[in-house]
């Protein structure tokens, strides 16, 4: 056990740290932004009575 090297994690332990690339932290932020976008689209449809594409005049 004397020659066992201690290793440190390559990714910080803070799950809210803003990291670039394919890391667990960036996937957490990606999920949060997706939830905000989905709720915003639903709220837009509820309050305007139109879907997001109709609201922007695409359909």
C-alpha positions as CSV (number, residue, x, y, z in Angstrom):
1,X,0.0,0.0,0.0
2,X,3.0,2.3,0.3
3,X,3.4,2.7,-3.4
4,X,-0.2,3.6,-4.2
5,X,-0.5,7.0,-5.8
6,X,-3.3,9.3,-4.8
7,X,-5.2,10.6,-7.8
8,X,-7.4,13.7,-8.0
9,X,-10.6,14.0,-10.1
10,X,-10.2,15.7,-13.4
11,X,-13.6,17.4,-13.0
12,X,-14.3,19.5,-9.9
13,X,-16.7,18.1,-7.4
14,X,-19.0,21.1,-7.6
15,X,-22.0,20.0,-9.7
16,X,-22.9,23.6,-10.5
17,X,-19.5,24.7,-11.8
18,X,-19.7,25.9,-15.4
19,X,-17.4,23.6,-17.5
20,X,-17.1,23.3,-21.2
21,X,-17.0,20.0,-23.1
22,X,-18.7,16.7,-22.3
23,X,-18.7,16.8,-18.6
24,X,-21.4,16.1,-16.0
25,X,-21.5,19.7,-15.1
26,X,-22.2,20.9,-18.7
27,X,-24.9,18.2,-19.0
28,X,-26.5,19.5,-15.9
29,X,-26.6,23.0,-17.3
30,X,-27.8,21.7,-20.7
31,X,-30.7,20.0,-18.9
32,X,-31.6,23.1,-17.0
33,X,-31.7,25.3,-20.1
34,X,-33.8,22.7,-21.9
35,X,-36.3,22.7,-19.0
36,X,-36.4,26.5,-19.1
37,X,-37.1,26.5,-22.8
38,X,-39.8,23.8,-22.6
39,X,-41.6,25.7,-19.8
40,X,-41.3,28.9,-21.7
41,X,-42.9,27.3,-24.8
42,X,-45.7,25.9,-22.7
43,X,-46.3,29.2,-21.0
44,X,-46.3,31.1,-24.3
45,X,-49.0,28.7,-25.7
46,X,-51.1,28.9,-22.5
47,X,-51.1,32.7,-22.4
48,X,-51.3,33.5,-26.1
49,X,-53.4,30.6,-27.3
50,X,-51.0,30.0,-30.2
51,X,-48.2,27.5,-30.6
52,X,-44.6,28.7,-30.7
53,X,-44.5,28.4,-34.5
54,X,-47.8,30.3,-35.0
55,X,-46.6,32.9,-32.5
56,X,-43.5,33.6,-34.6
57,X,-45.5,33.5,-37.8
58,X,-43.8,30.5,-39.3
59,X,-47.0,28.5,-39.7
